[in-house]
Amino acid sequence: MTPGRRSLTPFYQVTQQVGVEVQHTAGAWLWKLEGIGREGQGKTFGAAVGGFEYTFYGIGDSSADVGLLLEYLYDDRNDVSPPTASDNDLFVGTRLALNDSDDTSVLAGVAAAPLQ
């Protein structure tokens, strides 16, 4: 470096994170839980998503399946942390699987904060 010249030096803050994913299938029910805990880059925080999917098989004597989903999304970061879209929300959705050779499927839903 030339004396009197400025330079940028990259800095990578060390973070530690732990996560868990659990899934249980019982017949047409699929129960799901995902969670993380992280420290570094600001306040230590946790986040989780838990919910279920119930699938109706062979709709209208076809090979298509329709699943109904309901999940709760939680993130405990505070107001000074970078914003997150899913800090205390419900997700409601549906999945259509045609079960064809192309594995055609559509997942659609909406997430919104519950009324308080």
N, C-alpha and C positions, 0 to 999 in steps of 0.2 A: 504494500500500500504506500502510496506517495504521501509524504508528510503534509498535513493541512487538508487532506481530502477526507471526506466522510464516506463510510460504507455501511451497508446493511448487513447485520449478522443474524441469521435465523435463530429463533429460540423455540424449543419444543418442550412444553411443560409436561411433566410426567403425570399420568393419571392411572388410577387403579380402578378396575371395574369387575364386578362379578355378576353373572346372570344365570337364570334358570328357565328352562322350558319344560313343561309337563303337559302330557296329553293322555286322556283316557277315553277309550271307545267302548261303548256298551250298546250293542244293537244299533239303532238309528241315531243314538246320541253320541256326540263328540264334545268332550269337555276339555277346555284349554286354559292354561295359565302361563304367562311369560312375565318375568320380572328382572330388574337390574338394580344394582346399587353402585354408585360411582363417587369417587372423591378425586380432587384435583380440578384445576380450571374453575375455581370458585367454590361455592358451597357444596358440601356433600349432599347427594340427593338419591332418592329412590323413585322408581316408576314401575308400573305393573299394568297388565292387560289380562282380564279373565273373562271367560264366557263360555258359551256353548253353541253348537250347531245341531239342529235336528233335521234329518233328511227323509224325505218322502221318496220312495223308490218306485220306478216303473210307472210314471205318471201317464194316465190315459192309455194303458196297454202298450206303451212305447218303452224304449230303453232309457229314456231321459229321467233324471233325478232332479228334485228341487230341494234345496236346503234353506232353512231359516236360521239366521244368526242373530245373537244378541251378545254384546260384549260391553264391559265397563273398562274405561281407560283412566288411569290415575298417574299423576306426576306431581311430586311435592316440591318442585323448584319454586322459589319465591319470586316476588314481583321485580326484583333487580336482576334476576337471571335472564338469559336470552328467552324470548317468548316461545312457548310451545302451544300447538293447536289442540292438544289432547290432555289437558291437565285434570279434568274432572268431567268426563263425557260418557255418553252412551252411544254405542254403535248398533244400528239395526240394519240388517241386510238380507239379501237372498243370493243363492248360488244356483244357477241352472247348468247342469252337466248333461250333454247330449249322449255321452258314452259312445261316440262314433269312432271310426278309425283315425280321425284327425284330433281326437281328444278335445273337441269343441266345448268350451265352457264360458260362462259369464258370471262375474261376481259384481254386484251393485249394492250400494248402501249409503247411509248417511250417518254422520256423527254430529252430535249436538250436546251442549251442556244441558243437564236436566233442569227443570224449573226449580227455583230456590225460594 
